[in-house]
Every structure is written in C-alpha cells, then in structure tokens.
C-alpha cells in the first residue's frame, strides 16, 4: 500500500501554476514582414503566426511533473506491506508437569489443533517439541526448576523463539504466583486457555510463637478468590488438638496432625523476645502515640515484646528495634552497637513543608480509609537502592527503607503527630506498624502454597510490534530512490527538449 509520511508537502504541487503562467506569458506575437506589394497575396494565404506547438506542451508537462515529483519526495513516500510472512499452523504449549490435568480440561481443543498440524511444545525454557501420544503414555515427573519460571518471562522467550507468522495456543492453570513481573508486549498471535486446578485450596501454618501460657499460630489458607489468615491459640498439653508439637535439638516445631511430611514441613516455634527501644528527645507526644500502638500490637499478636524508653546514650546491642524520634542523628558508635539484622527507625530532619496530600500504604496493607498528610520533610538526597514503604499522594517516598550491612534503616519524612498527618488517629495505626516490628513471614511456604488465581483479562499480554527489541510498525519500503531516479530522468528530458527548442 502506497503511503506518504508527511503528506502536507503535497501542497507544493500547487507550484505547477508557475510554469503554466510562464508558458502562457511567453506566447510569441506574429512577425510583420515588409513586402513591396500585397496585391499578389490572396485571402487564403492569411494566417496568424503561433509558437504554442505540441513540443511546448510536452515541455510544460515535464516541468509540471518535476514539481509534482519534488513535492512527493518531500512527503516521504513509502510502501507498507503486512508484517512478516503469512504462515499457516502454530504451536501448542503445555506444561509437562501439569500435562495430565491440562489435557483432561482441554482434550477436545488440543486434539483438534494436533490434527490441524499444530506442533506441540513444552511451555518451559527451550520450548522442547514433544509428541502428544508419548506424553499421554509417559509418567510425568515434577520439575521444580522450570516451575519457578514466570509465565510472562516464558512468554518473552517464546516471542523470540516461535517462527514469525505462526500463532501460539497456551494451556495452563491460572495460578497468580506464576504471573510475576511486568506484563509483556509481544507480536506473536496468541490464544491462552486457563483452568482452575483441582487442588484449588490449601492451608498451612505460616508462623508460630510462644506466649506466656500457650502457643500462638497463624493458619493461612488460599483459594482462587484470595488469602485468609486465622490466628489460633494452641494448648501444648492438649493431646487431642489438631497439631503436633515436636522438639529436636533444642528447637520446637509445630505441624498439622495427620499430615504427611511431604505435604508440609514443620514450622519452627519462635521463642525469642522482641526488644523495642523508643528515644523521644523533644517528641514526647509522638512517643506516647507510638508506645500505645506497640502495646496494642503486643496484645493483638500475643508476642513476647519488651518495650523500653531510653536516653540518647542507652542504645546497645540488646535491642531488636529502635525508634529514634529525634531530629538529631544517633551517634555512629551507637549504631555500630546494634546487632546485625536489627531495625533503626529515624525522623528525617529538614525544613517543614505544608502539603495537602495522602499517605499511600502498600497494596497488601490493611488500609481501609484515606489517611491525610498535612506536613512532611522534603527529600534532599536519596539512594537509588532505597525502597519506598509508604508514599505520599504524589508518589514521593514518605517512609524509605535503606538496607545497610548491619541494620534496616527506616527514614520517616513526617511525624507521629496529628498536626502532621492522620496516621496516629487511624483505627488501624497499630496494624500498619506490624510489618515494621514483626517481619513478614510470607516467604517460600507462601509461594509454594499460594492458590490464588488471576482473572483472564489480566493474563493476556499487550500486543505490540516488537521483535528482538526493535520496533517494527509494519514492513516499510522506502520509495525515495524510485522518485529520485524519476526526477533525474524528467530533468534530463526537460533540458533536452528546452535545448532543442532553442536550436529551432
């Protein structure tokens, strides 16, 4: 398809009026011939002398064509052809480890594609070709290595491997934990079929710790619709409980009774005490709000927490968490005294800035309502490696996490004060602080047991014209060289005709 990238230059075609006017202006008048007598001239010999002959019209046409060709060249002519060759057939992609369940859900579609000549490939790194009948008869062995690859990562690899023009049919489960990272943009024609696996619900012990008189455990349960966490108290003396308590090498662990070890590993019961120190300096009111929240966390979680108020020189290696509510940085010597892996929370200093914004917490937090932000400290300098835990409504970090060699350092660019924000008056203030005090235990056990699903509208990747990192809008053929050759030929023809006319 012929197309002009800058068609506005076509207005230059109007310039053909110039040679037209010149030709009309240069029409020669008839010459007067002086003769002795006109008596011998008859009426039939009378005619007007003219110079507007066919040769001049051809010259006019060539000059008009020159202006038209120059205008088209400036408009950048190209020829647009469809992107890539039109090839029939495609690939069927299935995970080997889930082949049996996947095939039972989509047997009709897979058999139909196989009979239509589509090639079966494993949906894993390398996309190894397989025979459908052999897979039906083979014993599938679970491969945990490829199972950890994100579907979207595999999709980017597929876009590089599959022959251009072939389409792909992917058949997988819709587990949310397999869709990680940024949703890709691909050029491959794709159809993705998903299903809810049979083991669509599971539960496990996420964490457990000793309280004063019992064991407190968090039972996590996931299903396609979401995640639930249920706190339970376990009496160690109750032998009929649904849990088993085991002691080995001085470590106490907890597991479900009547559950095989292959289904879930025992969870170690935490016997440690969380020691928290608060240094208030000139922020006594802020410390009162913080102390109340920590006591609420202790009551809610039933964790062993020791809370102490310290002076500027009382920070030592015994504390797990230190809240430094002061605009003066703690001495380096005291920071070095903190044990490895401990947490230091500090107020950032600077000029107070009046704002009308909100505190934006992480998506998985328990935030139920908007939290107003009235004052903050502007960020003067920030490391690229820092992680924004809380942000303001403009996307600027409000609570910034910096991981050093020894401690986790939280930089807070506001205050625990109602004049600065609505954080301390929020009913979930204590719950918001829990991730800072008690580490999030959603680690490998959560990844392995996650049964949440992703909706079909979010699974499909965005279509894009990208191949091997190069943007390909469509196959474009530049036609400038054709018009340049035409321009030169027309120019030579025009010069030749003009020269011939002058000779005549």
N, C-alpha and C positions, 0 to 999 in steps of 0.2 A: 504494500500500500504506500503510495507516494504521500509524503508529508513535509511541511515546512516548519522548522523550529522557530523562526522569527518572521511570521507572515506579515508583520507590519511594514516590512520593506517592500511589499508588493505595491505600496502607494507610489513607488518610484516609476512604475510603469506609465504613470501619467506623463512622464517626461517625453513620451513619443510625440507629443504635440509640438515639441521644439523642432525636430527635423521636418515635420509636416509643414509648419509655418515657414521654415526656411525655403523649402522646395516651392511653396506657393509664391513666396516673395520674389524668388529668382526666376520666375517665368519671363523669358525674353520677349521684348516687343519686336514686331516685324521691321525689317530694314527697308529704307526708302532707296530705290535705285533710280538714279538720274539717267534719262534717255533722251534722245533727240526728239522723238515724236511718239505719240501713243496711238497714232491712227491705225497702225498695223496690229495693235493688240485687241483681241476680241474679248467679249464678256466671259467666255469660258476659261480664259487664262487667269482670271482674277481669283486669288485665294489669299488667306491670311497665313503669315509665317508663324510656326509654332515650334517650341522646344520641349513641350511636355510629351515625350515619347515613352514607349514601353521600357526602354533602358533606364530612364529616370525613375519610373515607378518601381522597378526592381531595386534600384539603389535606395529609394525611400524605404522599401520593405526591409532591406538588410539593416539599415540604420535603426529602424524601429525594433527589429529583432535584437540588435545589440543592447539597446536599453532594457528590453524585457529580460534578456539573459543575465545582465548585470544585477537587476532587481532580484531575480530568483537566487542568484549566488549569494547576495547579501541576506536573503531569507533562510539560508542554510537548508538546502533540500536533502532529504534522507529517504531511504526506502525501508519501511517497517515490515518485518516478516515475523511469523509466530515464533515464540520462544522454544527452541530446541526441536528435535525431530519428533514426529508423531509415531510412537512405538506402541504396539499392542501388548497386552499382558501386564504382569506386575509381580509383586512379591506378597506372599502370605507370611506374616511374622507372628510367632507364638513363643512364649517362654517354655523351655524344656521342662523345668521343674514343676510347672503347673499345667503341663500339656493335657493330662487326663481330664481334669476338671474343666479346662478351657474348651477342649474338644467336645465334651458332653453338653456344654452350653451352646456351642455354635457349630454342631456337626453338619447341619444342612448347608450353612453358608460356606464352611471350609471345604466340604466335598464338592460343592458347586464350583468354587474357584479353582480347585485342583483339576477338575475335569475340563475347565476352560483354558487350561495351560498355564496357570499361575505357578510360580516356583515357591516352594516352602523353605523359609529360612528361620533360624532361631533368633529370637529377639534378645540378643546379647552382643557383647563386643565381638566384632568379626563377622557377625551375621552368617554363620556357617549354614550352607544348604543342607537340607535333610529330606529323607524320603518319608512321606506320610504314612505308608503302610508299615515301615520299620519302626516308626515312633509309636504306632498303635500297639505293636507287639513287644516293645522293649520295656525294661524296668527302669523307671525314672529315679535317678539318684539326685537328691537335693544338693545344689551347689551354692554355698553361702557367699562365695566371692562375687559372682555376677549378680546375685540377688540384691547386693548393696548398691548397685549402679542405679542412678535415677533414670526414669523413663525418658525424661526430657534430655538428659545427656546422651542417651542412646539414640534419641531422635535426631540430634545434631550429627551424630556419626552416620546415621542412616542416610541423611540428606547428601552426604559426601560419597557414600558407597553405592547407592542404588543407581542403575543406568538412567541417564536423562530421558524423560518422557514416560517412564514406567510408573505406575501407581502402586501404592502400598496399602494392604489391609492388615491392621494390627488387632490382635485379640488378646486382651489382658484382663486382670482384675482391676478394680477401681480404688485400690488402697492409696490413701492420702500420703503415706510415708514413702511411696515410690516416686512421687512428684516433687522434686526438690529443685531449688534454684529458680532462675528466670525462665519463663515460658519462651520457647524458641520461636524463631521465624524461619520457615523453610519454603522451598519451591516445589518439593515433591507433592504430587496429588495424593492425598491421604484420607483414608476412612478408618476410624477407630471404634471398635466394639468392646464394651466393658460389661462386667457382671459382678455381682456381689458374691464373694466366696462363701462356702458352707460354714467355715469357722469365722463367722462374721462378728462374733462376740467373745471376749475373753477377759479374765480378771487376773490380777497379780498383786503381790504385796510390794508396794512402792518403797516404803520405808518403815522402820520400827525403832522405838527407843524406850528406855526405862523411865517411868515416872516414879513418884515416891512410893506407890503401893501396887503398881501394875505395869503392864506393857501397853504402850500406845502404838497403834499401827495405822497406816493409810492404805486402804484397799482401793486400787484403781481398776476401773472397768471401762473398756472401749467397745463401741459398736459403730456401725456406719454413720449414725447420726451425731456422735460426739463422744466425749470423755466424762466419766464420773469419778469422783474421789470420795470415799466414805471412811471417816475416822472411826476406829473401834478400839475399845479397851479390852485387854486380854488378861485374865487371871491366871498366873503361872501355875497355881495349884489345881486348876480345873482340868482334869484329865479327859473329860468328855468334850472339850472345846474342839472347834474345827481347825485348830492349829497345832503344830508340833514344835516344841522348843528343844533345841539341841545345843549341847556345849562340847566344843572340841578345841583343844589347845588354848584354853582360856577365852575363847570367843564364843558368844552366844548368838545363835541364829534362829530364825523363825521361818516356817513354811506351812503351806496348807497340808492338812492331813488327807490321806487317801489320794495324793497327787504324786505321780512318779517324778523322779529327779530330772528326767529328760524334758518334762513339761515346764518345770520352773526350778531355778536354783534357789536355795535358801537365802534369805536376806539377813545380813548381819544386824543385830540389835545394837543400836548406838547407846553406849554407856557414858558418853562424855558429857561434860557440863559446859554450856556456852557462857563465857565470862565477858560481860559488856561493861565498858567504862565510858562515862559521859563527863566531858570537861566543858563547863558552861561559860566561864570567863564573864563577860558582860551580858550574856544572853540567858539570864536566869529563867525568864518566862518561857523561852524556847525549850529549855531543858525540862521544864515541868510538863509540857505537852509531850515531848519525846519519852520521858520516863513513864507517863501514863500509858502511852501506846505500847511500850515494851512490856509492861505488866499485863496488859490485855493480851499480848501475844503469848506470854507465858501461861496465862490462864486458858487461852483458846487451844494451844497446841499441847499443853501439859509437858513441855520440855523443861529440862533442868537448866535454868537460867539464873546467873548471879549478876545482879546489877549494882554498880558502884559509882559514886560521884568522886571524881579525882581532881587534884590540883594540877597545875601545869607541869610539875616535876614528878608525877606519880605514874606515868606511863611506863610499863615494863613488859617483859616477855610473857606475863601470865594472862594477859587479856587476848581474847579472840577478836573482839570488835571494839574500836574506839571511835566515839562520836566527838570530834573536836569542834565545838561550837564557839569558834573564835575567829576573828579576822587576822590573828597572828598565827603564822605557820608554826607547828610544833618543831622543836629543835631536831636537827638531823640525828643527834646522838640518841634521842628517844625513839625516833622512827627505826633506827637500826636495832633497838632493843626488842622490837615487836617480833614475834615468832613468824616463821615462814608460813605463808598462806593466810595470815590474818587480814583483817579489814580495817582501813582507816577512812573515816568519813569526815571531810573538812568543809567549812564555809569558805567559799572563794571571796576574796576582797576586791574592792574596786568602787567606782562611782555608781551610786544607786540610780537606776533608770526606771521611770514611771512607764508602765505598759498597760494595755487593755487586751489581755490575751487569755489563753487557757493552758493548763498543764495536760499534756498528752502522755498517757501511760502506754506501756506495751500492749499489743492487741490481745494477748492472752491474759491480761490482768483482770481484776475484779471491779474495774471502774464502772459504776452504774450511772453516774451523772457527771456533768461538766464541772471541772474544778477551776475556779477563777485564778488568774495570775495578775497581780497588780504591780509588783515591783520585782526587779531582777538585777543582777550584775552582768553587764556586757562581757562577752568573751574577748579577752585581749589576744591570747595565743592558745592554740590547741593542737595537740599532736594528731596526725592522721590515723594513728593506730588506736585512738580512744574510741570507746563505744558509748553512744548516747542511750542511756537507760530511760530517762524522761526527757521530753522535748516541750517547747512552748508551741503556741499555735502557728508560729511562723517557721517551724521546723528547726529552730536553733536548740542545741543541747541545753537542758536545764540541770540534769544530773548526768555527769560524764564519768565513765569508768575508765581508769588507766591501770593496766596490769604492769607492775614493776617486777623486779627479780624476787622480791620478798613478799610484798603485800599487794592487795587490791585497794587502789586508791580512788575513792569517790569524790568528785569535785561538784559541790552543790552551789548553783548560781542564784539561790534565793535563800529564804529563811523559814524556819518552823514558827511562823508568826502570822496571825490573822491579818495584820496590816500588809503583809507581803503577798499572801495567797489564801485560798480557801482550803488548803490541804489539811490543816490540823482540826478544822471543824467538820470535815467529811466523815461520815459514819464508817467508811472503810479505811480510815487512816492507818489503823493497826495492820490490816490485811495487806495494804500497799507496801508496808515496811517489811513484811515477812521475807520476801526474796533477798533483801539486804542482810537479814540476820540469819535466816536458815537457808542454806544453799538449795537451789532447785535440784531435786533428785531425779528428774525425768531424763535419764541417761540411756544406756544401751537397753535396759529392760523395757523402757517405754517404746523405743524404736522397734524392738522385736515383737512387742505385744500390741502395737497400735493397730486397731481395726477400723479406724475412721475412713470414710470414703470421700472422694472428690466428685463434685457434680459434673455431669457430662459437658456442660457449657464451658467449664474451666479446663477441661482436659485437652481439647483440640488446640494445637499451636496456631499462631498467627501466620497467615500466608504472606510471603514476601518474595521478591525477586532477588535472591541472594544465592550465589553459587561460589563455593571456595572463597568466601569473603569478599567477592567482587559483585557490585550491584549490576544486575542485568535487567534493564527495563523491558527489553524485548530485543530481538536481533535487529540491529540498526546497520544499514549500509549507507555510507556517506556517498552522495551523488555529486559532490562538488567537482571532482575530476572530470566527470562527463560534461558538465556545463562549462568548465574551463576550456576543454577541447572544442566544444561548440562555439564558445566565444572567440577563440583564436581563429577558427575556420571562417566564421562570419566576418571577422575583422579583415582577414586577408582578402576575402571575396569583395568586401566593400571597397578596400583600397584599389583592388584591380579594376573594378568597374569605374571607380572615380578617375583613375589614371587613364583608362581607355576613353572615357568621355572627354577628358581634357585634350587628348590627342585629336579627337574628332572635331 
